[in-house]
Amino acid sequence: MKGQLRVLVVNPFGIGDAIFSLSLVESLRAARPEAFIGFLCNERTAALVRLDPSIDRTYVFHRDRYRKLWKKHPLLFWRKLSAFLGLLKEDRFDCLIDLSLGRQYAFFAAAIGIGARVGFDFRGRGTFLTKKVPLAGYRDRHVADTQRDLLRLLGVDAPAPVSRLPLRVPAPAAAAAESFLKKNRIGPSDRVLAVAPGGGKTWGRDAVYKQWAPERFASLAAELARRKGFRVLVVGDRGEAPLLEAVARDASRGAAAAAVAAGEPIEVVAALLSRSRLFIGNDGGILHLANALGVPSVSFYGPVDERVYGPYGTETPHAVLTAGVPCRPCYKDFRFPPCPHERRCLEEISVEKAVEIAENIA
């Protein structure tokens, strides 16, 4: 396409998914520096998306708000949606990269005049895409690489994958993080170990199948604090507060008290991670945020294939710990089958092995 390329990228999913999509954004920016790039996301990832200076404008789609309006009265819903679509139309996008795996975003993009609409045809939902790639699920290759292939459908020859995202933590968030650390008696010269023992919120009741045992996280953190002099910071969602506090309490035995950051704004979490020398955690959004910020990491992968959903990029040191069991990875095509093996893929990862790997990365 000639002239300024005006592209709207849509990804309505969680933190990890948004970060993978930012790799596509960076490849687009490298190939077409003059492009105007918009990014449509949900309210949970909006602050994260705004950390990427390559995005010119962020649009936030509050899905729950729209559902409530529909239940209250369809007319209220359509008024709100029409106003939102009007904002998109004002920026005169000529291309849509739809990563939603649904059909509604492409439909409304067509309605406001976005002529080129590319994405994945998942379960026949690519009806309103002008160019599409069949997709049963992400397999064999990393999600970010599979998504980058869509640029070719727009006639963009994408360069090599970016080695690291250029995320920028805003000064107010950095100040809030330093205030939090100071309150917890963690000074500027202290070496911080960030620990995320939760994760997997989108899995609901099955989230436990993505989580290494909390007591092992505590033992690992305590041992690394003893050997390396780390101050431990346990991070996660507000709903995980009891889990985070339990891990922090156990990790503090025989060492300085661990701090707990539960439910902090994502930009403050990013600032806290940026102050960390090492991150340990489960497969989840905070892991991918740490990796994107350049924080060395050790992560635990059970049912999910780390080749597809693991830390992405070549610049940041990271180690993924898995168990060599024949049943993993069992999560395929966005489906997790019932586990008859009592989390064997995670239970067979020992604290001793994790300490050894973490010491080599720290």
Secondary structure, 3 states (H helix, E strand, C coil): CCCCCEEEEECCCCHHHHHHHHHHHHHHHHHCCCCEEEEEECCCCHHHHCCCCCCCEEEECCHHHHHHHHHHCHHHHHHHHHHHHHHHHHCCCCEEEECCCCCHHHHHHHHCCCCEEEEEEECCCCCCCCEEEEECCCCCCCHHHHHHHHHHHHCCCCCCCCCCCCCCCCHHHHHHHHHHHHHCCCCCCCEEEEEECCCCHHHHHHHHHHCCCHHHHHHHHHHHHHHHCEEEEEEECHHHHHHHHHHHHHHCCCCCCCEEEECCCHHHHHHHHHCEEEEEEECCHHHHHHHHCCCCEEEECCCCCHHHHCCCCCCCCEEEECCCCCCCCCCECCECCCCCCCCHHHHCCCHHHHHHHHHHHC
